[in-house]
Amino acid sequence: MQGKKAGLTDQAPDGLANDIFRTIFERIQTAILIVDPQAHQIVDANPLMESLTGLSKDQMLGKGCQGFVCPAKCGECPVTDLHKNILNIEREIINAKGERVPVLKTVAKVEMGGKEYLVESYVDITEHRKAEERQAALIAYLSESILRAKKPLELMQEEFHDIARRAKGGDYDPEDVRLELELHAKNLAQIVKNLEELQIKALAGKSAEIPPEFREFFVRK
């Protein structure tokens, strides 16, 4: 039976410092790749990187990082080709299903065994990105709903002013005024009902995602 491939950290000489390094590398709650910057090849990956990508360490070792876990094209590596400083920058990696996973990426250059390597760390921000998208959609929904309520209220305000002007000048029919006020009362009741339904939908299990100004609007009496 063919054994597992040895990563860079597995090949390090025995010693307390190297044992500590390997323990941290294996157990740290951050996905880590170690890349040979000259060949752009993956030389090691920790368990969390396996979990993040859905790929085993054996599947990653020796593979070119570009187009494999990194969307960058050959010759466009942000670190070695474009000489960018990558520190907690939002990027995407490609998992085993070919899906792009949003991550916070940091790259540090280190020297091991007299050779320079890139230590790339990745933090999955998929849930954070989903929460941002949900909040943006919710804000858009709330804003549109408030605008829809605002227009009828503005129209009613104008009509109330018109009724007041007619009443002041004596040019009005009491029955007409009564019918108009009754219609506006029904319209107001419908607006209140719509806002109450919106309150239920917006606040049900999502209060943490609603900005304070919107939450205060819905809960005030």
C-alpha atoms as a printed R data frame, in Angstrom:
    type eleno elety resid chain resno       x      y       z
1   ATOM     1    CA   MET     A     1   0.000  0.000   0.000
2   ATOM     2    CA   GLN     A     2   1.400  3.338  -1.030
3   ATOM     3    CA   GLY     A     3   2.114  5.643   1.917
4   ATOM     4    CA   LYS     A     4   1.085  9.235   2.212
5   ATOM     5    CA   LYS     A     5   3.300 11.897   0.719
6   ATOM     6    CA   ALA     A     6   5.542 13.815   3.093
7   ATOM     7    CA   GLY     A     7   5.025 17.544   3.265
8   ATOM     8    CA   LEU     A     8   7.733 20.114   3.945
9   ATOM     9    CA   THR     A     9   7.035 20.200   7.681
10  ATOM    10    CA   ASP     A    10   7.241 16.383   7.861
11  ATOM    11    CA   GLN     A    11  10.762 16.535   6.429
12  ATOM    12    CA   ALA     A    12  12.100 18.981   9.007
13  ATOM    13    CA   PRO     A    13  14.819 17.624  11.313
14  ATOM    14    CA   ASP     A    14  13.692 16.415  14.719
15  ATOM    15    CA   GLY     A    15  14.018 18.886  17.563
16  ATOM    16    CA   LEU     A    16  11.867 20.731  20.061
17  ATOM    17    CA   ALA     A    17  11.430 23.818  17.868
18  ATOM    18    CA   ASN     A    18  10.414 21.748  14.853
19  ATOM    19    CA   ASP     A    19   8.067 19.605  16.950
20  ATOM    20    CA   ILE     A    20   6.367 22.751  18.228
21  ATOM    21    CA   PHE     A    21   6.139 24.149  14.688
22  ATOM    22    CA   ARG     A    22   4.602 20.937  13.347
23  ATOM    23    CA   THR     A    23   2.087 20.820  16.218
24  ATOM    24    CA   ILE     A    24   1.016 24.414  15.575
25  ATOM    25    CA   PHE     A    25   0.865 23.772  11.824
26  ATOM    26    CA   GLU     A    26  -1.384 20.749  12.284
27  ATOM    27    CA   ARG     A    27  -3.677 22.153  14.976
28  ATOM    28    CA   ILE     A    28  -3.992 25.879  14.289
29  ATOM    29    CA   GLN     A    29  -7.539 26.887  13.401
30  ATOM    30    CA   THR     A    30  -6.465 28.530  10.142
31  ATOM    31    CA   ALA     A    31  -6.078 26.870   6.763
32  ATOM    32    CA   ILE     A    32  -2.425 26.982   5.688
33  ATOM    33    CA   LEU     A    33  -0.552 26.214   2.492
34  ATOM    34    CA   ILE     A    34   3.203 26.318   2.094
35  ATOM    35    CA   VAL     A    35   4.205 27.148  -1.471
36  ATOM    36    CA   ASP     A    36   7.496 27.060  -3.341
37  ATOM    37    CA   PRO     A    37   7.524 30.570  -4.884
38  ATOM    38    CA   GLN     A    38   9.890 29.607  -7.715
39  ATOM    39    CA   ALA     A    39   7.905 26.645  -9.012
40  ATOM    40    CA   HIS     A    40   4.543 27.872  -7.658
41  ATOM    41    CA   GLN     A    41   4.036 24.399  -6.271
42  ATOM    42    CA   ILE     A    42   2.321 23.387  -3.047
43  ATOM    43    CA   VAL     A    43   4.800 21.716  -0.705
44  ATOM    44    CA   ASP     A    44   2.580 21.363   2.358
45  ATOM    45    CA   ALA     A    45  -0.992 21.809   3.571
46  ATOM    46    CA   ASN     A    46  -2.479 21.501   7.019
47  ATOM    47    CA   PRO     A    47  -5.704 19.649   7.975
48  ATOM    48    CA   LEU     A    48  -7.849 22.793   7.952
49  ATOM    49    CA   MET     A    49  -6.729 23.475   4.375
50  ATOM    50    CA   GLU     A    50  -7.898 19.969   3.483
51  ATOM    51    CA   SER     A    51 -11.257 20.732   5.075
52  ATOM    52    CA   LEU     A    52 -11.555 24.115   3.350
53  ATOM    53    CA   THR     A    53 -10.770 22.791  -0.131
54  ATOM    54    CA   GLY     A    54 -12.233 19.298   0.148
55  ATOM    55    CA   LEU     A    55  -8.882 18.014  -1.129
56  ATOM    56    CA   SER     A    56  -6.514 15.713   0.709
57  ATOM    57    CA   LYS     A    57  -2.948 16.758   1.422
58  ATOM    58    CA   ASP     A    58  -1.763 14.108  -1.046
59  ATOM    59    CA   GLN     A    59  -3.952 15.635  -3.758
60  ATOM    60    CA   MET     A    60  -2.427 19.074  -3.183
61  ATOM    61    CA   LEU     A    61   1.262 18.291  -2.769
62  ATOM    62    CA   GLY     A    62   3.280 18.977  -5.909
63  ATOM    63    CA   LYS     A    63   0.387 20.674  -7.649
64  ATOM    64    CA   GLY     A    64   0.746 24.182  -9.053
65  ATOM    65    CA   CYS     A    65  -1.186 26.596  -6.839
66  ATOM    66    CA   GLN     A    66  -2.305 28.762  -9.782
67  ATOM    67    CA   GLY     A    67  -5.548 27.511 -11.233
68  ATOM    68    CA   PHE     A    68  -5.657 24.774  -8.600
69  ATOM    69    CA   VAL     A    69  -6.568 26.491  -5.343
70  ATOM    70    CA   CYS     A    70  -5.779 30.019  -6.520
71  ATOM    71    CA   PRO     A    71  -7.793 31.672  -9.345
72  ATOM    72    CA   ALA     A    72  -4.766 33.750 -10.445
73  ATOM    73    CA   LYS     A    73  -3.458 32.936 -13.926
74  ATOM    74    CA   CYS     A    74   0.125 31.934 -14.640
75  ATOM    75    CA   GLY     A    75   2.338 35.016 -14.542
76  ATOM    76    CA   GLU     A    76  -0.177 36.946 -12.434
77  ATOM    77    CA   CYS     A    77   0.657 35.694  -8.944
78  ATOM    78    CA   PRO     A    78  -0.145 38.613  -6.602
79  ATOM    79    CA   VAL     A    79   2.974 37.935  -4.520
80  ATOM    80    CA   THR     A    80   5.741 36.730  -6.824
81  ATOM    81    CA   ASP     A    81   4.684 38.405 -10.083
82  ATOM    82    CA   LEU     A    82   2.769 41.514  -8.993
83  ATOM    83    CA   HIS     A    83   4.762 41.967  -5.758
84  ATOM    84    CA   LYS     A    84   1.732 42.800  -3.655
85  ATOM    85    CA   ASN     A    85   1.618 42.665   0.109
86  ATOM    86    CA   ILE     A    86  -1.167 40.222   1.008
87  ATOM    87    CA   LEU     A    87  -2.432 40.823   4.548
88  ATOM    88    CA   ASN     A    88  -6.023 39.916   5.423
89  ATOM    89    CA   ILE     A    89  -7.177 40.634   1.884
90  ATOM    90    CA   GLU     A    90 -10.437 39.208   0.569
91  ATOM    91    CA   ARG     A    91  -9.723 36.613  -2.067
92  ATOM    92    CA   GLU     A    92 -11.216 33.398  -3.404
93  ATOM    93    CA   ILE     A    93  -9.888 29.861  -3.549
94  ATOM    94    CA   ILE     A    94 -11.141 26.986  -5.670
95  ATOM    95    CA   ASN     A    95 -12.379 23.908  -3.846
96  ATOM    96    CA   ALA     A    96 -12.652 20.302  -5.001
97  ATOM    97    CA   LYS     A    97 -16.061 20.984  -6.569
98  ATOM    98    CA   GLY     A    98 -14.690 23.855  -8.632
99  ATOM    99    CA   GLU     A    99 -16.526 26.371  -6.456
100 ATOM   100    CA   ARG     A   100 -14.980 29.680  -5.475
101 ATOM   101    CA   VAL     A   101 -14.812 30.072  -1.706
102 ATOM   102    CA   PRO     A   102 -14.428 33.605  -0.252
103 ATOM   103    CA   VAL     A   103 -11.524 33.848   2.185
104 ATOM   104    CA   LEU     A   104  -9.324 36.291   4.016
105 ATOM   105    CA   LYS     A   105  -5.823 35.607   2.781
106 ATOM   106    CA   THR     A   106  -2.452 36.470   4.286
107 ATOM   107    CA   VAL     A   107   0.912 35.569   2.776
108 ATOM   108    CA   ALA     A   108   4.245 35.668   4.583
109 ATOM   109    CA   LYS     A   109   7.696 34.842   3.241
110 ATOM   110    CA   VAL     A   110   9.735 32.503   5.426
111 ATOM   111    CA   GLU     A   111  13.065 30.741   5.084
112 ATOM   112    CA   MET     A   112  13.289 27.031   5.858
113 ATOM   113    CA   GLY     A   113  16.339 24.911   5.230
114 ATOM   114    CA   GLY     A   114  18.067 27.797   3.490
115 ATOM   115    CA   LYS     A   115  15.244 28.208   0.980
116 ATOM   116    CA   GLU     A   116  12.434 30.787   0.797
117 ATOM   117    CA   TYR     A   117   8.814 29.668   0.918
118 ATOM   118    CA   LEU     A   118   5.431 31.352   1.016
119 ATOM   119    CA   VAL     A   119   3.245 30.561   4.008
120 ATOM   120    CA   GLU     A   120  -0.308 31.298   2.920
121 ATOM   121    CA   SER     A   121  -3.087 31.386   5.511
122 ATOM   122    CA   TYR     A   122  -6.779 31.369   4.701
123 ATOM   123    CA   VAL     A   123  -9.836 32.148   6.816
124 ATOM   124    CA   ASP     A   124 -13.180 31.060   5.375
125 ATOM   125    CA   ILE     A   125 -15.580 34.037   5.316
126 ATOM   126    CA   THR     A   126 -18.433 32.298   3.508
127 ATOM   127    CA   GLU     A   127 -20.894 32.771   6.389
128 ATOM   128    CA   HIS     A   128 -19.789 36.385   6.868
129 ATOM   129    CA   ARG     A   129 -20.336 37.063   3.159
130 ATOM   130    CA   LYS     A   130 -23.781 35.410   3.290
131 ATOM   131    CA   ALA     A   131 -24.716 37.523   6.324
132 ATOM   132    CA   GLU     A   132 -23.656 40.682   4.476
133 ATOM   133    CA   GLU     A   133 -25.732 39.682   1.450
134 ATOM   134    CA   ARG     A   134 -28.756 38.903   3.646
135 ATOM   135    CA   GLN     A   135 -28.443 42.245   5.402
136 ATOM   136    CA   ALA     A   136 -28.101 44.136   2.105
137 ATOM   137    CA   ALA     A   137 -31.190 42.365   0.736
138 ATOM   138    CA   LEU     A   138 -33.092 43.062   3.941
139 ATOM   139    CA   ILE     A   139 -32.191 46.759   3.921
140 ATOM   140    CA   ALA     A   140 -33.271 47.016   0.279
141 ATOM   141    CA   TYR     A   141 -36.552 45.258   1.135
142 ATOM   142    CA   LEU     A   142 -37.214 47.517   4.109
143 ATOM   143    CA   SER     A   143 -36.321 50.668   2.182
144 ATOM   144    CA   GLU     A   144 -38.597 49.757  -0.717
145 ATOM   145    CA   SER     A   145 -41.443 48.901   1.653
146 ATOM   146    CA   ILE     A   146 -41.120 52.211   3.491
147 ATOM   147    CA   LEU     A   147 -41.078 54.092   0.197
148 ATOM   148    CA   ARG     A   148 -44.239 52.279  -0.875
149 ATOM   149    CA   ALA     A   149 -45.935 53.384   2.353
150 ATOM   150    CA   LYS     A   150 -44.614 56.937   2.044
151 ATOM   151    CA   LYS     A   151 -46.200 57.728  -1.323
152 ATOM   152    CA   PRO     A   152 -49.839 56.930  -0.334
153 ATOM   153    CA   LEU     A   153 -49.364 58.897   2.896
154 ATOM   154    CA   GLU     A   154 -48.115 61.912   0.962
155 ATOM   155    CA   LEU     A   155 -51.139 61.707  -1.364
156 ATOM   156    CA   MET     A   156 -53.493 61.499   1.594
157 ATOM   157    CA   GLN     A   157 -51.796 64.493   3.170
158 ATOM   158    CA   GLU     A   158 -52.485 66.528   0.021
159 ATOM   159    CA   GLU     A   159 -56.113 65.405  -0.048
160 ATOM   160    CA   PHE     A   160 -56.570 66.276   3.637
161 ATOM   161    CA   HIS     A   161 -55.237 69.763   2.902
162 ATOM   162    CA   ASP     A   162 -57.721 70.018   0.014
163 ATOM   163    CA   ILE     A   163 -60.602 68.983   2.283
164 ATOM   164    CA   ALA     A   164 -59.486 71.570   4.855
165 ATOM   165    CA   ARG     A   165 -59.361 74.307   2.182
166 ATOM   166    CA   ARG     A   166 -62.851 73.443   0.917
167 ATOM   167    CA   ALA     A   167 -64.249 73.311   4.444
168 ATOM   168    CA   LYS     A   168 -62.720 76.705   5.250
169 ATOM   169    CA   GLY     A   169 -64.268 78.277   2.143
170 ATOM   170    CA   GLY     A   170 -67.648 76.634   2.706
171 ATOM   171    CA   ASP     A   171 -67.438 74.918  -0.689
172 ATOM   172    CA   TYR     A   172 -68.061 71.339   0.330
173 ATOM   173    CA   ASP     A   173 -70.742 68.682   0.614
174 ATOM   174    CA   PRO     A   174 -70.718 67.015   4.080
175 ATOM   175    CA   GLU     A   175 -71.549 63.614   2.588
176 ATOM   176    CA   ASP     A   176 -68.695 63.889   0.071
177 ATOM   177    CA   VAL     A   177 -66.299 64.798   2.882
178 ATOM   178    CA   ARG     A   178 -67.554 61.886   4.971
179 ATOM   179    CA   LEU     A   179 -67.009 59.430   2.109
180 ATOM   180    CA   GLU     A   180 -63.521 60.795   1.396
181 ATOM   181    CA   LEU     A   181 -62.534 60.537   5.075
182 ATOM   182    CA   GLU     A   182 -63.926 57.021   5.240
183 ATOM   183    CA   LEU     A   183 -61.867 56.020   2.194
184 ATOM   184    CA   HIS     A   184 -58.719 57.523   3.699
185 ATOM   185    CA   ALA     A   185 -59.393 55.711   6.976
186 ATOM   186    CA   LYS     A   186 -59.522 52.399   5.071
187 ATOM   187    CA   ASN     A   187 -56.322 53.260   3.219
188 ATOM   188    CA   LEU     A   188 -54.571 54.098   6.504
189 ATOM   189    CA   ALA     A   189 -55.773 50.825   8.023
190 ATOM   190    CA   GLN     A   190 -54.308 48.917   5.069
191 ATOM   191    CA   ILE     A   191 -50.976 50.745   5.390
192 ATOM   192    CA   VAL     A   192 -50.862 49.908   9.102
193 ATOM   193    CA   LYS     A   193 -51.636 46.252   8.301
194 ATOM   194    CA   ASN     A   194 -48.889 46.144   5.661
195 ATOM   195    CA   LEU     A   195 -46.365 47.615   8.110
196 ATOM   196    CA   GLU     A   196 -47.381 45.119  10.793
197 ATOM   197    CA   GLU     A   197 -46.884 42.235   8.345
198 ATOM   198    CA   LEU     A   198 -43.524 43.697   7.380
199 ATOM   199    CA   GLN     A   199 -42.575 43.941  11.050
200 ATOM   200    CA   ILE     A   200 -43.371 40.263  11.608
201 ATOM   201    CA   LYS     A   201 -41.383 39.149   8.559
202 ATOM   202    CA   ALA     A   202 -38.442 41.451   9.241
203 ATOM   203    CA   LEU     A   203 -38.060 40.767  12.939
204 ATOM   204    CA   ALA     A   204 -38.769 37.042  12.960
205 ATOM   205    CA   GLY     A   205 -35.409 35.509  13.814
206 ATOM   206    CA   LYS     A   206 -33.475 38.252  12.022
207 ATOM   207    CA   SER     A   207 -33.299 41.064  14.568
208 ATOM   208    CA   ALA     A   208 -29.495 40.873  14.732
209 ATOM   209    CA   GLU     A   209 -29.261 41.545  10.992
210 ATOM   210    CA   ILE     A   210 -31.526 44.613  10.998
211 ATOM   211    CA   PRO     A   211 -29.767 47.976  11.419
212 ATOM   212    CA   PRO     A   212 -30.753 49.794  14.653
213 ATOM   213    CA   GLU     A   213 -32.586 52.624  12.866
214 ATOM   214    CA   PHE     A   214 -34.881 50.153  11.086
215 ATOM   215    CA   ARG     A   215 -35.388 48.056  14.219
216 ATOM   216    CA   GLU     A   216 -36.352 51.138  16.256
217 ATOM   217    CA   PHE     A   217 -38.828 52.147  13.547
218 ATOM   218    CA   PHE     A   218 -40.629 48.818  13.714
219 ATOM   219    CA   VAL     A   219 -40.728 48.287  17.476
220 ATOM   220    CA   ARG     A   220 -41.750 51.791  18.537
221 ATOM   221    CA   LYS     A   221 -45.349 52.322  19.594
